[in-house]
Amino acid sequence: MTAAYVAVTLTAVAANGFSGVAALLHFKPIMPGMAKAGVPVSWLTFPIGTLKTLGALGLAAGLAFRPLGTSAAIGLVLFFVCAIYTHIRAGDYSAQFALAIGFLGLNVAALALSLPT
């Protein structure tokens, strides 16, 4: 286990965990961006908040059992590809669109570093 893998994975755990919990709690600052992207409020609990939070937990568990972390990273990469697609379809290029791109990059890095060399 490399230091880069641990550092990137812990960063991804914190970022995805915060984002997932924010969605679960319907954190006020994220609501306008979700509305601009056409995301129904009912989706914030499931699938959005639940999948992000479970993805963060899977990344954390991957520090002990690498295949689980790799699987979680794949899921999060797919999630954020879909999130970016949703923003593009809605014509929403707000700060949340930029955040989705950043989350995608972070999760791609976690995935790449989790793969066996």
C-alpha positions as CSV (number, residue, x, y, z in Angstrom):
1,M,0.0,0.0,0.0
2,T,1.6,3.2,-1.1
3,A,1.4,6.6,0.6
4,A,-0.2,8.1,-2.5
5,Y,-3.0,5.5,-2.4
6,V,-3.7,6.1,1.2
7,A,-3.6,9.9,0.9
8,V,-5.8,10.0,-2.2
9,T,-8.2,7.4,-0.8
10,L,-8.6,9.2,2.5
11,T,-9.2,12.5,0.7
12,A,-11.9,10.7,-1.5
13,V,-13.5,9.2,1.6
14,A,-13.8,12.6,3.3
15,A,-15.0,14.4,0.2
16,N,-17.6,11.7,-0.9
17,G,-18.6,11.2,2.7
18,F,-19.3,14.9,3.3
19,S,-21.1,15.1,-0.1
20,G,-23.2,12.0,0.7
21,V,-24.2,13.2,4.1
22,A,-25.0,16.7,2.8
23,A,-27.4,15.1,0.2
24,L,-29.0,12.9,2.9
25,L,-29.6,15.9,5.1
26,H,-30.7,18.1,2.3
27,F,-28.0,20.7,3.1
28,K,-29.4,24.0,2.1
29,P,-26.4,25.2,0.0
30,I,-26.7,22.3,-2.4
31,M,-30.4,22.6,-3.1
32,P,-30.3,25.4,-5.7
33,G,-27.7,23.5,-7.8
34,M,-29.7,20.3,-7.6
35,A,-32.8,22.2,-8.8
36,K,-30.8,23.8,-11.7
37,A,-29.7,20.3,-12.8
38,G,-33.3,19.1,-12.6
39,V,-32.7,16.6,-9.8
40,P,-35.9,15.9,-7.8
41,V,-35.6,16.5,-4.0
42,S,-36.7,12.9,-3.5
43,W,-33.5,11.7,-5.2
44,L,-31.3,13.3,-2.6
45,T,-31.9,10.5,0.0
46,F,-31.8,7.6,-2.5
47,P,-30.0,7.2,-4.8
48,I,-27.7,10.3,-4.4
49,G,-26.9,10.5,-0.7
50,T,-27.0,6.8,-0.1
51,L,-24.7,5.9,-3.0
52,K,-22.1,8.6,-2.2
53,T,-22.1,7.6,1.5
54,L,-21.8,3.9,0.7
55,G,-19.1,4.7,-1.8
56,A,-17.1,6.5,0.8
57,L,-17.5,3.6,3.3
58,G,-16.4,1.2,0.5
59,L,-13.3,3.3,-0.2
60,A,-12.5,3.3,3.5
61,A,-13.0,-0.5,3.7
62,G,-10.7,-0.8,0.7
63,L,-7.8,0.3,2.9
64,A,-8.1,-3.1,4.6
65,F,-9.4,-5.2,1.7
66,R,-8.3,-3.6,-1.6
67,P,-10.8,-5.2,-4.0
68,L,-13.6,-3.6,-2.0
69,G,-12.0,-0.2,-2.4
70,T,-11.5,-0.8,-6.1
71,S,-15.2,-1.7,-6.5
72,A,-16.3,1.3,-4.6
73,A,-14.1,3.6,-6.7
74,I,-15.6,2.1,-9.9
75,G,-19.1,2.8,-8.6
76,L,-18.2,6.4,-7.6
77,V,-16.6,7.0,-11.0
78,L,-19.8,5.8,-12.7
79,F,-21.9,7.9,-10.4
80,F,-20.0,11.1,-11.2
81,V,-20.0,10.4,-14.9
82,C,-23.8,10.2,-14.7
83,A,-23.8,13.4,-12.5
84,I,-21.8,15.3,-15.1
85,Y,-24.2,14.0,-17.9
86,T,-27.2,15.2,-15.8
87,H,-25.7,18.7,-15.5
88,I,-24.8,18.9,-19.2
89,R,-28.4,17.7,-20.2
90,A,-29.8,20.4,-18.0
91,G,-27.5,23.1,-19.3
92,D,-26.2,23.7,-15.8
93,Y,-22.6,24.7,-15.7
94,S,-22.7,26.1,-12.1
95,A,-20.3,25.5,-9.3
96,Q,-21.8,22.1,-8.6
97,F,-21.0,21.1,-12.2
98,A,-17.4,22.0,-11.5
99,L,-17.5,20.1,-8.2
100,A,-18.8,17.0,-10.0
101,I,-15.8,17.2,-12.4
102,G,-13.5,17.5,-9.4
103,F,-15.1,14.5,-7.7
104,L,-14.8,12.5,-10.9
105,G,-11.1,13.3,-11.0
106,L,-10.5,12.4,-7.4
107,N,-12.4,9.1,-7.7
108,V,-10.5,8.2,-10.9
109,A,-7.3,8.8,-9.1
110,A,-8.4,6.6,-6.2
111,L,-9.4,3.9,-8.7
112,A,-6.1,4.1,-10.6
113,L,-4.1,3.9,-7.4
114,S,-6.1,1.0,-6.1
115,L,-5.3,-1.2,-9.1
116,P,-2.5,-3.8,-8.8
117,T,0.8,-2.8,-10.4
